[in-house]
Amino acid sequence: QCEEAAYEERQYPAGKWACVTKGEPMYEQSISMSFMKLMRYICKDNSVGCYLGMTVPVLNEIHLTKEGTGLEREVITAYYLPGRFQQNPPVPTDPEIHITERSPLRVITRVFYGITTEETILREISLFWELLGSTDTVLQGTYIVAAYENPSVPQRRNEIWFICRA
């Protein structure tokens, strides 16, 4: 039997993403509101008027406060456009949705399960730093929470991504 690795390094190619930025009082509110906007875009509220297809993971880019004890209010929620729409992305009807070309990304990632709240994310970041030890190969203060399943799944699979320096 193999134990699940504590963490792994991955490389993601450049690509186009549909992004929404929200700064609600609670992290959960920001990601919920942003995801609902993205779902409407995915389902039909776009220039081609059709279902685009779901991709995973959905990414939530977060930033720690200067003290490092909490999350900044502003969260960027991002949906990767399926391959057939990479060259010519459908235009969102919602002006809060922006199509962004993201550069290639190298991350060190660790799986965790359950709901994502500010508290659980801060705990996961702290645990991950303990595992990694002192390193300057990753950014400090900016992280990505990757969600692989519907938020209603009780023990849904998530990952915390530490972004590698270029």
Secondary structure, 3 states (H helix, E strand, C coil): CCCCCCCEEEEECCEEEEEEEECCCCHHHHHHHHHHHHHHHHHCCECCCCCCCCCCCEEEEEEECCCCCCECCCEEEEEECCHHHCCCCCCECCCCCEEEEECCEEEEEEEEECCCCHHHHHHHHHHHHHHHCCCCCEEEEEEEEEECCCCCCCCCEEEEEEEECC
